[in-house]
Amino acid sequence: MRSLTAAIEARCAAVVVVGQGYVGLPLAMRASRVGFPVTGYEVVQARAESLSMGKSHVGDVTDQELMAALDRGYRPTANSDDLAGFDIAVISVPTPLTEGLPDLSYIESAAVTVGQHLTEGSCVILESTTYPGTTEEFLAPILERESGLSRSQFLLGYSPERIDPGNPNYSFENTPKVVSGDRTESLAVVDAFFSTLVNRTVPVANCAEAELVKLLENTFRHVNIALVNELAKFARGLDVDIWRAIDAAATKPFGFMRFTPGPGVGGHCLPIDPSYLAWRVREHLGQNFRFVELANDINDHMPDHVQQRVSELLARHGKSIDGASILLLGLAYKASTSDWRESPSVKVAHLLTDAGAEIMICDPHIEVERAGEFAPRLVEFSDRVLSSVDLVVVLVDHPEFVPELIAQHASLVFDTKNHLSGVGFSGETL
């Protein structure tokens, strides 16, 4: 452990980051920037090759930053043999839900690969969001089996990712990093490593506690967003402007935190992470996590609410949703990001299409080649497009969607994000 700590201090510890996506790539860039020799392992060959050519697929990592890392020796690869000789391996792979249940297959696959190259005294850190107990009960046995080492011969830790794509104020570097280990020696190494990457680390007692931290953070957001989403429906029926009420409530300097309604929740966190916690509670304790179940129900059905409001709005203006031309502004799950995993915009698009609408989509952050089924529907944000449709639906408040331009050229608008606040327009807010 002392030799590894010394290697960390000298920035000569060989670092492997397994998974070069929205979490792993920023971590690899930061580790490279502070001086570590970094290998970025990515199972998708085409993605590894693209990274090798200096083409970033992550909005928070520019091509210029990637090229600088390549010049420093950052090595993206799809060849597992390149993991040999690592000192620290960080696993940053997806943990989706499959048929409503936690899917740890990506962690399992990564653990097998890492375990085959694990040597005595090296350290493995899991970053993927998961339920309490995963690191020590699920990951550790695979590492032992594949490496032939006992738990006492290698170091193991967990540090939940806190990446917030598109956030201009909080980056990987200035966001405090929760760190943990399976024993004192492991925590010391995990803490030493991340202390070189971020301004502040927050050590906790054990891996399960750190795993719960991440789920607590996202469950907190999930249930509060569900609260304001449901309240938005009620406020409209009570003839109250929910957005002005939230603005006024947010002036209270204590006891209130601002959350706003929208068309649903998306990304790899809110639609998924609370369900990991609910599953663990149900499987381990035999009880239902009712807050999570209720929040899931409310947030999952917000796209249906948007489709209903769109239909009603069109009808009040003498138009049927069947055959209506509708422009959706935003495919990503949040502003200033290109990530559209689990995006409520996708669900809204499908619902409107099923109802007979002819939809177009505008999202300046998503390239055509990465838009999948929606590629043929992507259009530019322009006054010509805005004025050519029956209805514009604002689903994401990208700064590129200039409110004044929308108000001036769109004949009818349904604004789910209050993006046009203060700008007079024909239409309604959520």
C-alpha positions in Angstrom: 0.0 0.0 0.0 2.8 2.4 0.9 4.5 1.9 -2.5 1.2 2.5 -4.3 0.6 5.6 -2.3 4.1 6.8 -3.2 3.4 6.1 -6.9 0.2 8.1 -6.7 2.0 11.0 -5.1 4.7 10.8 -7.9 1.9 10.5 -10.6 3.6 7.4 -11.9 0.8 4.9 -10.9 -0.6 3.3 -14.1 -4.3 4.1 -14.3 -7.0 2.3 -16.2 -10.5 3.7 -16.6 -12.9 1.0 -17.8 -15.7 2.7 -19.8 -15.1 5.9 -21.8 -18.6 7.4 -21.6 -20.1 10.4 -19.9 -18.4 9.4 -16.6 -15.3 7.6 -17.6 -14.0 9.9 -20.2 -14.0 13.1 -18.0 -12.2 11.1 -15.3 -9.6 9.8 -17.8 -9.0 13.4 -19.0 -8.6 14.7 -15.5 -6.2 11.9 -14.5 -4.2 12.5 -17.6 -4.1 16.2 -17.0 -2.6 15.9 -13.6 0.1 13.6 -14.9 -0.9 10.0 -14.6 -0.3 7.5 -17.5 -3.9 6.6 -18.4 -5.4 3.9 -20.5 -9.1 4.3 -21.4 -10.7 0.9 -22.0 -13.8 0.9 -24.2 -15.4 -2.3 -25.4 -17.0 -0.5 -28.4 -14.3 -0.7 -31.0 -15.6 2.2 -33.1 -15.7 4.5 -30.0 -12.1 3.6 -29.1 -11.0 4.3 -32.6 -12.8 7.6 -32.7 -11.2 8.6 -29.4 -7.8 7.7 -30.8 -8.4 10.1 -33.6 -9.3 12.9 -31.2 -13.0 12.9 -31.7 -14.9 13.2 -28.5 -18.5 11.9 -28.1 -19.0 13.5 -24.7 -20.2 17.1 -24.5 -18.1 18.0 -21.5 -14.9 16.9 -23.2 -13.8 18.9 -26.2 -11.8 17.5 -29.1 -9.0 19.9 -28.2 -8.9 18.5 -24.6 -8.9 15.0 -26.0 -6.1 15.8 -28.4 -4.0 17.3 -25.6 -4.5 14.1 -23.5 -3.5 11.9 -26.5 -0.3 14.0 -26.8 0.4 13.4 -23.1 0.1 9.6 -23.6 -3.6 8.9 -22.9 -4.3 5.6 -24.7 -7.9 4.7 -25.6 -8.2 1.0 -26.5 -10.7 -1.9 -27.1 -8.0 -4.5 -26.5 -8.2 -5.9 -23.0 -4.5 -6.9 -23.1 -3.6 -3.2 -22.8 -4.9 -3.3 -19.2 -1.9 -5.4 -18.1 0.3 -3.9 -15.4 -2.3 -1.4 -14.0 -1.9 0.0 -10.5 -5.4 1.5 -10.3 -8.4 0.5 -12.3 -11.6 2.6 -12.1 -14.8 0.9 -13.4 -17.2 3.5 -14.8 -19.7 1.4 -16.8 -23.5 1.7 -17.1 -25.9 0.1 -14.7 -29.3 0.1 -16.5 -32.6 -1.4 -15.6 -33.6 -4.5 -17.6 -37.3 -5.3 -17.4 -37.5 -3.2 -14.3 -34.6 -4.9 -12.5 -31.0 -3.9 -11.8 -28.7 -5.0 -14.5 -25.1 -5.5 -13.3 -24.0 -7.3 -16.5 -21.7 -4.4 -17.4 -20.1 -4.4 -14.0 -19.7 -8.2 -14.2 -18.1 -8.0 -17.6 -15.7 -5.2 -16.5 -14.8 -7.2 -13.3 -13.9 -10.3 -15.3 -11.6 -8.2 -17.6 -10.1 -6.3 -14.8 -9.7 -9.4 -12.6 -7.7 -11.1 -15.3 -5.1 -8.4 -15.1 -5.3 -7.7 -11.3 -2.0 -8.1 -9.5 -1.1 -8.1 -5.8 -1.1 -4.7 -4.3 -3.1 -3.0 -7.0 -6.4 -1.2 -6.5 -9.9 -1.5 -8.1 -12.4 1.3 -7.6 -16.1 1.1 -8.7 -17.8 4.3 -9.8 -21.0 2.9 -11.4 -24.2 3.8 -9.5 -25.6 0.7 -7.8 -27.3 -0.6 -4.7 -25.5 -0.8 -1.3 -23.5 -4.1 -1.1 -22.5 -4.3 -4.8 -18.8 -3.6 -4.4 -18.1 -6.1 -1.6 -20.8 -8.7 -2.3 -20.8 -8.8 -6.1 -17.6 -7.2 -7.5 -15.1 -8.5 -5.0 -15.8 -12.3 -5.5 -15.5 -11.9 -9.3 -12.1 -10.2 -8.9 -10.9 -12.9 -6.6 -12.0 -15.6 -8.9 -10.5 -14.2 -12.0 -7.2 -13.1 -10.4 -6.7 -16.0 -8.1 -5.9 -13.4 -5.3 -7.5 -13.2 -1.9 -9.2 -10.0 -0.7 -6.2 -9.2 1.5 -3.9 -9.2 -1.6 -5.6 -6.3 -3.5 -7.3 -3.0 -2.6 -11.0 -2.3 -3.3 -13.0 0.8 -3.1 -16.2 2.7 -4.2 -16.5 6.3 -5.2 -19.8 7.4 -6.7 -19.7 9.6 -9.8 -21.1 13.1 -9.5 -20.9 14.2 -13.1 -23.5 16.7 -14.1 -23.4 17.1 -17.9 -23.6 20.6 -19.2 -23.2 22.3 -15.7 -21.0 25.4 -16.3 -20.3 25.9 -12.6 -19.4 22.4 -11.2 -17.0 20.2 -13.0 -15.3 17.0 -12.1 -12.5 18.9 -10.4 -14.5 21.2 -8.1 -17.2 18.7 -7.1 -16.5 17.0 -3.8 -15.8 13.3 -4.3 -17.1 10.7 -1.8 -14.6 7.9 -1.3 -14.6 4.6 0.5 -12.7 1.3 0.8 -13.3 -2.2 2.0 -10.7 -1.6 4.7 -8.5 1.1 6.1 -5.7 0.5 3.7 -8.0 0.6 0.7 -9.6 3.8 1.8 -6.2 5.4 2.2 -5.3 4.6 -1.4 -8.6 5.5 -2.9 -8.5 8.8 -1.0 -4.9 9.5 -2.1 -5.8 8.9 -5.7 -8.9 11.1 -5.9 -7.2 13.8 -3.8 -4.9 14.3 -6.8 -7.9 14.8 -9.1 -10.5 16.9 -7.2 -10.4 19.8 -4.7 -12.0 17.9 -1.9 -12.6 14.3 -1.0 -15.2 13.1 1.5 -14.2 9.8 3.1 -17.0 7.6 4.5 -17.0 4.5 6.6 -17.4 1.7 4.1 -18.4 0.9 0.5 -22.1 0.3 1.2 -22.4 3.8 2.8 -20.8 5.4 -0.3 -23.1 3.4 -2.5 -26.1 4.7 -0.6 -24.9 8.3 -0.8 -25.3 8.3 -4.6 -28.8 6.7 -4.4 -29.8 9.2 -1.7 -28.8 12.1 -3.8 -30.7 11.0 -6.8 -33.8 9.8 -4.9 -34.0 13.2 -3.2 -34.1 14.9 -6.6 -36.5 12.3 -8.0 -39.2 12.6 -5.4 -39.0 16.4 -5.3 -39.3 16.7 -9.0 -42.3 14.4 -8.8 -43.8 16.7 -6.1 -43.6 19.8 -8.4 -44.7 17.8 -11.4 -47.9 16.7 -9.7 -48.3 20.1 -8.1 -48.1 21.7 -11.6 -51.2 19.7 -12.7 -53.1 20.7 -9.6 -52.1 24.4 -9.8 -53.4 24.7 -13.3 -56.8 23.3 -12.1 -56.7 25.8 -9.3 -56.0 28.6 -11.8 -52.6 29.3 -10.1 -49.3 30.0 -12.0 -47.0 27.2 -10.6 -43.9 28.9 -12.0 -44.5 32.2 -10.2 -45.4 30.4 -7.0 -42.0 28.5 -7.2 -40.2 31.7 -7.9 -41.7 33.3 -4.8 -41.1 30.3 -2.6 -37.4 30.3 -3.7 -36.9 33.7 -2.1 -37.1 32.0 1.3 -33.5 31.8 2.5 -33.9 28.6 4.5 -36.0 25.4 4.5 -36.8 25.4 0.7 -34.9 24.2 -2.3 -36.0 25.1 -5.8 -37.2 22.3 -8.1 -39.2 22.9 -11.3 -41.7 20.8 -13.3 -41.1 19.5 -16.8 -42.0 16.8 -19.3 -40.5 14.0 -17.2 -37.1 12.9 -16.1 -34.3 11.5 -18.1 -30.6 10.6 -18.3 -29.0 7.6 -16.6 -29.7 8.8 -13.1 -33.3 9.8 -12.1 -35.3 7.3 -14.1 -33.0 4.4 -12.9 -31.1 5.0 -9.7 -34.0 5.3 -7.2 -35.3 1.9 -8.6 -31.9 0.3 -7.6 -32.5 1.4 -4.0 -36.2 0.3 -4.1 -35.2 -3.1 -5.4 -32.5 -3.5 -2.7 -35.0 -2.6 0.0 -37.6 -5.0 -1.4 -35.1 -7.9 -1.9 -33.2 -7.5 1.3 -35.9 -6.2 3.7 -39.1 -7.4 2.1 -40.6 -3.9 2.2 -41.7 -1.4 -0.5 -40.0 2.0 -0.8 -43.3 3.8 -1.3 -41.7 7.3 -2.0 -39.8 5.9 -4.9 -42.7 4.0 -6.3 -44.9 7.0 -6.2 -42.3 9.3 -7.7 -41.7 6.8 -10.5 -45.4 6.7 -11.3 -45.7 10.5 -11.4 -42.6 11.2 -13.4 -43.1 8.3 -15.8 -46.5 9.6 -16.8 -45.5 13.2 -17.4 -45.0 12.6 -21.1 -48.6 11.3 -21.2 -49.6 14.6 -19.6 -47.7 16.6 -22.2 -49.4 14.7 -25.0 -52.8 15.3 -23.4 -52.1 19.1 -23.0 -50.9 19.3 -26.6 -54.1 17.7 -27.8 -56.3 20.0 -25.7 -54.3 23.1 -26.8 -54.6 22.3 -30.5 -58.3 21.5 -30.1 -58.9 24.9 -28.5 -57.4 26.5 -31.6 -59.6 24.5 -33.9 -57.0 21.8 -34.8 -56.7 18.1 -34.4 -53.6 16.4 -33.1 -54.1 13.9 -35.9 -52.3 15.4 -38.9 -50.9 18.4 -36.9 -47.4 19.5 -37.7 -45.4 19.8 -34.4 -41.9 21.0 -33.8 -40.3 19.6 -30.7 -37.5 21.7 -29.3 -35.0 19.5 -27.5 -34.3 15.8 -27.6 -31.7 15.6 -24.9 -32.8 15.0 -21.3 -31.4 18.3 -20.0 -30.2 21.7 -21.3 -26.7 22.1 -22.8 -26.0 18.4 -23.2 -26.2 15.9 -26.0 -27.2 13.0 -23.7 -30.7 11.7 -24.7 -30.7 8.4 -22.8 -34.1 7.9 -21.2 -35.1 11.4 -22.3 -38.8 12.2 -21.8 -38.6 14.0 -25.2 -38.3 10.6 -26.8 -41.5 9.4 -25.1 -43.3 12.6 -26.0 -42.2 12.2 -29.6 -43.5 8.6 -29.7 -46.8 9.5 -28.1 -47.4 12.4 -30.5 -46.5 10.3 -33.5 -48.9 7.5 -32.3 -51.6 10.1 -32.1 -51.1 11.0 -35.7 -49.0 14.1 -35.5 -46.2 14.9 -38.0 -43.3 15.8 -35.8 -39.9 17.5 -36.4 -37.2 17.8 -33.8 -34.6 20.5 -33.2 -31.6 19.9 -30.9 -28.4 21.7 -31.8 -26.4 19.5 -29.3 -27.2 16.2 -31.1 -25.4 15.3 -34.3 -27.4 13.6 -37.0 -25.3 10.4 -36.9 -26.0 10.1 -33.1 -29.8 10.7 -33.3 -30.8 7.1 -34.2 -34.4 6.8 -35.3 -34.9 10.5 -35.0 -32.1 11.5 -37.5 -34.6 11.9 -40.4 -36.7 14.3 -38.3 -33.9 16.6 -37.2 -34.2 20.2 -38.4 -32.4 23.5 -37.8 -33.6 26.1 -35.4 -34.8 28.9 -37.6 -37.6 31.4 -38.1 -38.6 29.5 -41.2 -39.1 26.2 -39.3 -40.8 27.9 -36.4 -43.3 29.5 -38.6 -44.0 26.4 -40.7 -45.6 24.3 -38.0 -49.0 24.2 -36.2 -47.4 24.0 -32.8 -44.0 24.4 -31.1 -43.4 22.3 -28.0 -40.4 23.4 -25.8 -39.1 20.3 -24.1 -35.6 21.3 -23.3 -34.4 24.8 -22.4 -31.3 24.9 -24.5 -29.9 28.4 -24.5 -29.8 28.2 -28.3 -33.6 28.3 -28.4 -33.9 32.1 -28.3 -37.3 32.8 -26.6 -37.9 36.0 -28.6 -37.4 34.2 -31.9 -39.9 31.5 -30.8 -42.5 34.0 -29.6 -42.2 36.1 -32.8 -42.4 33.3 -35.4 -44.3 30.4 -33.8 -48.1 30.6 -34.2 -48.7 28.4 -31.1 -46.4 27.3 -28.3 -46.6 24.8 -25.5 -43.7 25.5 -23.1 -43.0 22.7 -20.6 -39.9 24.5 -19.1 -41.2 28.1 -18.7 -38.4 28.9 -21.2 -40.4 31.8 -22.6 -41.0 33.5 -19.3 -41.3 37.2 -19.7 -41.8 36.9 -23.4 -45.3 37.3 -24.7 -46.4 34.4 -26.9 -49.5 32.6 -28.1 -49.9 29.3 -26.1 -49.5 27.8 -22.7 -46.9 26.7 -20.1 -47.0 23.3 -18.4 
